[in-house]
Amino acid sequence: MRRTKVIVTLGPSTMDYEVVKEVAQYVDGFRINFSHATEEERALYVKNIRRAEDDLNKPLAIIGDLQGPSIRLGEIKEKHFKADDHFLISSKEFPPSSKIFFSDVEEGDILLIDDGKVQLKVLRKHEDKVEVKALSDGKLTSGKAIVIKGKEYSLPAISPKDEQDLKWCVKNEVDYIAMSYVKKKDDIVALKKLLEENDGSDIRVMSKIETAAGFKNLKEILEVCDMVIVARGDLGLHFSIEEVPFLQSKIIEESIRSGRQAIVATQILTSMTESIVPTRSEAVDVYNAIKERASGFLLTNETSIGKHPVETTRFLDKIISLAEKELAALNEVEAKPQNLSDKFSYGLVKLSEVLESNVIIYTKSGNTAFRIAKFRPKMKVYSSSSSKKVVRQTNLLWNFESLLIGEKDYEAGLEKALSLLVKKNKFKSGDSVILTYGLSDRPQHIIKLVRLP
């Protein structure tokens, strides 16, 4: 199995169950984008994912991606324009989703829409409208985000819509929430508090790093989230394009130092939105991200509106698998243990590498798995649990494979996990396997080294 994980975004191209099932063979999780999906579509997505999970007997995490403090175009009739055309963005014509747009925008600002494909210069500003000039040919369509180049909107981190979407995530047993436009540590703290208030404290949090403030405050954000998403699309709007490779590399490196997973997103195999094969440069891009030790990839338009979602996921799986075989020497940046539980996990990882033994753990909350994942184990880790949510969450960790078992006792759980993995031919005769669980309050802690006959 791949060490590096794959998440795909659902959309019109992946509504049909048979397509979802085919895609699911090559992925580890599915993203639902709350900026676009209706409640009816979300319900269908969850139904299809859980059905595929059962049919394939494979854990599949669901990630709910909150819209966050963005401003988007409302429902409009598609408008095509030429470079140097003048027109209005107003509350009546091409309306933004929030009036804060009109208070934050200024004359001379550059507006970036549709991931920067549309660039407009603000010529004049009025109370509820701005006159703009198109800097290139393009078109405006409904729901596209409007970014003011070099600025961030004065919006709250969590909108009323985000709160409602969060409650939906709790109700529908979503495994992760991705928070958009995270600027500082307090944004994540507020989200976790809201989750706790709504009985969703078992949902883990991904921070999308996509703004100047988010990158500046990366270290403190990493202290409180479970994973980060390198959101290259918006990073390329808030920074110059030529800076994006450096930003990606730094975010991944800092995530590894902090013991967090880093998922690279946006324009992974973007040519496959139309083409049946990726470009050479896209394959090199994926290879280099693995070399930087990204823990996963997130496909967006390729699988939500692209023409070839199954072929795209199959190609990404092939590129990753070959890259992992070829990349023998990886960057050795690693996290430092911070407490006793960290030190135990770090020692376990090093022990497994010295003995060249895979690891089986049993975890009730998933915390042990996430601690071990901090230290990027080179040997495969099999994480077992009696909780479906924990199995789905831990299966997104780099070089982890998770399995659901019925036992709720640590020792019995480990024995059951070993038995199942032997039946699945995960080990061969003579292999040694380490079995353990997280540090507990018991006076005795057991680490078993089992050599298979």
C-alpha positions in Angstrom: 0.0 0.0 0.0 0.9 3.6 -0.5 2.3 5.5 2.4 1.1 8.8 1.0 -2.6 9.4 1.3 -5.1 10.6 -1.3 -8.3 12.6 -0.7 -10.7 13.6 -3.5 -13.4 16.3 -3.8 -16.9 15.2 -4.7 -19.1 17.2 -7.2 -21.2 16.8 -10.3 -18.6 14.4 -11.8 -18.8 12.0 -8.8 -22.5 12.0 -8.0 -23.1 8.5 -9.3 -22.5 5.7 -6.9 -20.6 3.4 -9.4 -18.1 6.3 -10.1 -17.6 6.9 -6.3 -17.0 3.1 -5.8 -14.4 3.0 -8.6 -12.7 6.2 -7.3 -12.8 4.8 -3.7 -10.4 1.9 -4.7 -7.6 4.5 -5.1 -8.3 6.9 -2.3 -8.3 7.2 1.5 -10.9 10.0 2.0 -13.5 12.2 0.4 -13.9 16.0 0.7 -17.3 17.7 0.7 -17.0 21.4 -0.3 -19.5 23.4 1.7 -19.0 26.4 -0.6 -20.9 24.6 -3.3 -22.7 21.5 -2.2 -26.4 21.7 -1.3 -27.8 19.7 1.7 -29.4 17.2 -0.7 -26.1 16.7 -2.5 -24.2 16.3 0.8 -26.6 13.7 2.0 -26.1 11.8 -1.3 -22.3 12.1 -0.9 -22.3 10.6 2.6 -24.7 7.8 1.6 -22.4 6.9 -1.4 -19.2 7.0 0.6 -20.5 4.9 3.4 -21.9 2.4 0.9 -18.6 2.2 -0.9 -16.8 1.7 2.5 -19.0 -1.3 3.2 -18.8 -2.7 -0.3 -15.0 -2.4 -0.5 -14.4 -3.2 3.2 -12.1 -0.2 3.4 -12.2 2.8 5.8 -12.9 6.1 4.0 -12.7 9.4 5.9 -15.1 12.2 5.2 -13.8 15.8 5.3 -16.2 18.6 5.6 -14.6 21.8 4.2 -16.1 24.9 5.7 -16.5 28.0 3.4 -14.9 30.3 6.0 -14.5 34.1 5.8 -14.6 34.4 2.0 -16.7 36.6 -0.3 -18.1 35.1 -3.4 -20.2 36.1 -6.4 -23.9 35.4 -5.9 -26.2 33.8 -8.4 -25.6 35.5 -11.7 -26.0 35.1 -15.4 -22.7 34.1 -16.9 -20.8 37.2 -18.2 -18.1 37.1 -20.9 -15.8 40.1 -21.3 -12.7 41.3 -23.1 -9.6 43.0 -21.8 -10.1 46.7 -21.0 -13.9 46.2 -20.8 -15.5 48.3 -18.0 -18.5 47.1 -15.9 -19.9 47.3 -12.4 -19.8 44.9 -9.4 -22.8 46.0 -7.3 -25.4 44.8 -4.9 -27.8 44.5 -7.9 -25.5 43.4 -10.7 -22.8 40.7 -10.0 -23.5 40.9 -6.2 -20.9 39.9 -3.7 -22.1 37.6 -0.9 -21.3 40.2 1.8 -21.5 44.0 1.9 -18.1 44.0 3.7 -16.7 43.7 0.2 -17.7 47.3 -0.4 -16.1 48.6 2.8 -12.8 46.7 2.4 -12.2 47.3 -1.3 -10.4 50.5 -2.4 -9.7 52.3 -5.7 -6.6 50.8 -7.3 -7.2 47.4 -5.8 -6.8 44.3 -8.0 -9.6 41.7 -7.7 -8.8 38.1 -8.4 -11.6 35.7 -9.2 -11.7 32.0 -10.2 -8.3 31.2 -8.8 -6.8 34.3 -10.5 -8.1 33.5 -14.0 -10.1 36.7 -13.8 -8.2 39.9 -12.9 -10.1 43.2 -12.5 -8.8 46.6 -11.5 -11.0 48.8 -9.3 -11.3 52.2 -11.0 -14.0 53.9 -8.8 -15.7 53.0 -5.6 -19.2 53.9 -4.4 -21.3 52.9 -1.4 -22.7 49.7 -2.9 -20.9 49.4 -6.2 -17.4 49.5 -7.8 -16.5 50.2 -11.3 -13.8 47.8 -12.6 -11.7 47.3 -15.7 -10.9 43.8 -17.0 -7.1 43.2 -17.3 -7.6 40.2 -19.6 -10.4 38.3 -21.4 -12.5 36.2 -19.2 -15.9 35.3 -17.7 -17.8 35.7 -14.4 -19.9 32.8 -13.1 -21.9 32.1 -9.9 -20.2 31.2 -6.6 -16.6 32.1 -7.5 -14.5 33.6 -4.6 -13.5 37.3 -4.9 -10.0 38.0 -3.5 -8.6 41.5 -3.1 -4.9 41.1 -3.9 -2.7 41.7 -0.9 -5.6 42.0 1.5 -7.7 39.9 3.8 -11.4 40.6 4.5 -12.5 41.9 8.0 -14.8 39.0 8.4 -15.2 36.7 11.5 -13.3 33.4 11.3 -16.5 31.4 11.7 -19.7 32.6 9.9 -23.3 31.7 10.8 -23.2 29.5 7.7 -20.1 27.7 9.0 -21.8 27.1 12.3 -24.8 25.5 10.6 -22.4 23.4 8.4 -20.5 22.3 11.5 -23.7 21.1 13.1 -24.5 19.2 10.0 -21.0 17.6 10.2 -21.6 16.4 13.7 -25.1 15.1 12.9 -23.7 13.2 9.9 -20.6 11.7 11.6 -18.1 13.5 9.5 -14.5 12.5 10.5 -12.6 15.8 9.8 -13.4 19.4 9.4 -11.2 21.6 7.2 -11.2 25.2 8.3 -10.7 27.7 5.5 -8.7 30.9 5.7 -7.1 30.2 9.1 -5.2 33.3 10.2 -4.1 32.4 13.8 -4.2 29.9 16.5 -7.4 31.4 18.1 -9.4 30.5 15.0 -8.8 26.8 15.5 -9.4 27.2 19.3 -12.8 28.8 18.6 -13.7 26.0 16.1 -12.8 23.3 18.6 -14.8 25.0 21.3 -17.8 25.1 18.9 -17.4 21.5 18.2 -17.3 20.6 21.9 -20.5 22.7 22.5 -22.2 20.7 19.8 -21.0 17.2 20.9 -18.5 17.0 18.1 -15.2 16.9 20.0 -14.3 13.6 18.4 -14.1 15.3 15.0 -10.5 16.2 14.1 -9.5 19.5 12.5 -7.5 20.3 9.4 -6.2 23.9 9.0 -6.0 25.3 5.5 -3.0 27.5 5.1 -3.9 29.8 2.3 -3.3 33.4 3.4 -0.4 35.6 4.4 -1.5 35.7 8.0 -1.9 31.9 8.0 1.6 31.4 6.7 3.1 33.9 9.1 1.4 32.2 12.1 2.0 28.7 10.9 3.9 27.5 14.0 1.2 28.5 16.5 -1.6 27.1 14.2 0.3 23.7 14.1 0.1 23.6 17.9 -3.7 23.2 17.9 -4.7 21.4 14.7 -4.4 17.7 13.6 -3.4 18.3 10.0 -2.7 21.2 7.6 -3.7 21.6 4.0 -1.2 23.4 1.7 -3.9 25.3 -0.2 -1.9 26.3 -3.2 -4.8 27.9 -5.1 -5.3 30.8 -2.6 -1.7 30.9 -1.6 -1.1 31.8 -5.3 -3.5 34.7 -4.9 -2.1 36.1 -1.7 1.6 35.6 -2.8 3.3 35.8 -6.2 3.1 32.6 -8.2 6.9 32.1 -8.0 6.8 32.0 -4.2 4.3 29.1 -4.1 7.0 26.3 -4.4 8.9 27.8 -1.5 5.8 28.2 0.6 4.8 24.6 0.0 8.2 23.4 1.0 8.3 25.5 4.2 4.8 24.4 5.3 5.6 20.7 4.8 8.9 21.1 6.7 7.4 23.0 9.6 4.5 20.5 9.8 7.0 17.6 10.1 8.9 19.4 12.8 5.6 19.9 14.7 4.6 16.3 14.2 1.6 17.1 12.0 0.4 15.8 8.6 0.6 18.1 5.6 -1.7 17.6 2.6 -0.9 19.3 -0.7 -4.0 20.7 -2.5 -5.0 22.4 -5.8 -3.9 21.8 -9.3 -2.3 18.4 -8.6 -3.4 16.9 -12.0 -5.4 19.8 -13.2 -4.9 19.0 -16.9 -6.9 15.8 -16.3 -10.0 18.0 -15.7 -10.2 17.7 -19.5 -7.4 15.3 -20.6 -7.3 11.5 -20.2 -3.6 11.7 -19.1 -1.6 14.2 -16.9 1.3 16.3 -18.1 4.9 15.4 -17.4 5.3 18.5 -15.2 2.3 17.4 -13.1 3.9 14.0 -12.5 7.2 15.8 -11.5 5.2 18.1 -9.2 3.7 15.1 -7.4 7.1 13.4 -7.2 8.7 16.5 -5.7 6.0 16.9 -3.1 6.6 13.2 -2.0 10.3 14.0 -1.9 9.5 16.9 0.5 7.5 14.3 2.5 4.0 15.6 2.0 1.7 13.1 3.8 -1.1 13.4 1.2 -2.7 15.0 -1.8 -6.1 16.6 -2.2 -7.7 16.6 -5.6 -10.3 19.3 -6.3 -11.7 20.2 -9.7 -10.1 17.0 -11.2 -12.7 14.9 -9.4 -15.5 17.3 -8.7 -16.1 18.7 -12.2 -13.5 16.9 -14.3 -14.3 14.6 -17.1 -12.1 11.7 -15.9 -12.4 11.3 -12.1 -11.6 7.5 -12.1 -8.6 7.9 -14.4 -7.3 10.8 -12.4 -7.3 9.0 -9.1 -5.8 5.9 -10.8 -3.0 8.0 -12.3 -2.2 9.7 -9.0 -2.1 6.4 -7.3 0.4 5.1 -9.9 2.7 8.2 -9.7 2.8 8.1 -5.9 3.4 4.4 -5.7 6.4 4.5 -8.1 7.8 7.7 -6.5 7.7 6.0 -3.0 9.7 3.1 -4.4 12.3 5.3 -6.1 12.8 7.7 -3.2 15.1 5.8 -0.9 16.6 8.8 0.8 14.2 11.2 2.3 14.6 14.5 4.1 15.5 13.6 7.7 13.8 16.6 9.4 11.8 15.2 12.3 9.6 16.3 15.2 11.1 16.4 18.8 9.3 14.5 21.6 7.6 17.0 24.0 6.4 14.8 26.8 6.4 11.2 28.2 3.7 10.0 25.7 5.7 11.5 22.8 8.9 9.9 24.0 7.2 6.5 24.2 5.9 6.9 20.7 9.3 8.1 19.4 11.1 5.2 21.1 8.6 2.8 19.5 9.2 4.2 16.0 13.0 3.9 16.4 12.7 0.4 17.9 10.6 -0.7 14.9 13.2 0.7 12.5 16.1 -1.0 14.3 14.3 -4.3 14.4 12.8 -3.8 10.9 9.5 -4.7 12.4 6.0 -3.4 11.4 3.9 -2.2 14.3 0.3 -3.1 15.4 -1.4 -0.7 17.9 -4.8 -0.7 19.5 -6.3 2.7 20.2 -9.7 3.8 21.5 -9.4 7.5 20.8 -6.8 7.6 18.0 -4.4 9.7 20.1 -1.7 7.0 20.2 -1.8 6.7 16.4 -1.5 10.5 15.9 1.5 10.6 18.4 3.3 7.8 16.5 2.5 9.5 13.2 4.4 12.6 14.5 7.6 10.8 14.0 7.0 9.6 10.4 7.6 5.8 11.0 9.4 4.2 8.1 7.9 0.8 9.0 4.2 0.2 8.3 1.9 0.9 11.3 -1.4 -1.0 11.5 -3.8 0.9 13.7 -6.8 -1.0 15.1 -9.8 0.2 17.0 -13.4 -0.6 17.8 -14.5 2.9 16.7 -15.3 3.4 13.0 -14.5 7.1 13.3 -11.1 6.4 14.8 -10.4 3.9 12.0 -11.3 6.4 9.3 -9.3 9.2 10.9 -6.1 7.2 11.5 -6.2 5.7 8.0 -5.4 9.2 6.7 -2.0 9.1 8.6 1.1 8.7 6.5 2.2 5.0 6.3 -0.7 3.9 8.4 -3.3 1.2 7.6 -6.3 1.0 9.9 -8.7 -1.8 10.6 -12.0 -2.1 12.6 -12.3 -4.8 15.2 -14.9 -5.6 17.8 -12.8 -6.0 20.9 -12.7 -3.1 23.4 -9.9 -4.4 25.6 -6.3 -3.5 24.7 -4.7 -6.9 24.9 -7.6 -8.7 23.2 -7.7 -6.0 20.6 -4.1 -6.5 19.7 -4.4 -10.2 19.5 -7.5 -9.9 17.2 -5.7 -7.4 15.0 -2.7 -9.6 14.6 -4.9 -12.6 13.7 -6.8 -10.6 11.1 -3.6 -9.2 9.5 -2.1 -12.7 9.3 -5.2 -14.0 7.6 -4.9 -11.1 5.1 -1.3 -12.2 4.4 0.2 -8.9 5.5 3.2 -10.7 7.0 5.3 -13.6 5.9 6.9 -16.4 7.9 9.8 -15.2 10.0 8.6 -11.6 10.2 8.7 -9.9 13.6 5.9 -7.6 14.6 5.6 -5.1 17.5 2.3 -5.0 19.4 1.4 -2.2 21.8 -1.0 0.5 22.8 -0.7 4.0 24.3 0.6 4.8 27.7 -2.1 4.4 30.3 -2.4 4.7 34.1 -1.8 1.0 34.6 1.1 0.0 36.7 2.4 -2.2 33.9 2.7 -1.4 30.2 3.2 -4.2 27.7 5.1 -4.1 24.4 5.1 -7.5 22.6 7.6 -8.6 20.0 6.1 -11.5 18.1 8.0 -13.5 15.5 5.7 -15.3 13.1 6.3 -19.0 12.5 
